[in-house]
């Protein structure tokens, strides 16, 4: 039985990118980092993943310092190593280099006591794409409101 608890979701990723595929990756953390994650003191809004020498790294993520930790605590904005199979890393690196795609964290969760990151392979949306999505959402809301108001 799988025990999964979502810690944070990156809603901006779905707004700024067309997500083509998603992958699960483990994260190499220090003890004070996992305690901060369990407390929900994490931000992945501006984060991205990049391949470097056959390894996958998470950049621009913020895990707040754990208050009860000793003097030897972690740096909140350090880059963190992501754990995936070598073949998957090579495939993702090729796609991001050749096709101009981006690896964006979609959500951070704890699965069976281990912190995991859901990565999305996405293509950036253009401004008019974002406007079209917002306009469609607004019209759907207007239709819903009109349906609720009508007597019947």
Beta strands, then each sheet from edge to edge (+ up, - down):
strand 1: 4-9
strand 2: 17-27
strand 3: 42-43
strand 4: 48-52
strand 5: 55-59
strand 6: 62-63
strand 7: 80-83
strand 8: 102-111
strand 9: 114-124
sheet 1: 1+ 8- 9+ 2- 7+ 5- 4+
sheet 2: 3+ 6-
end
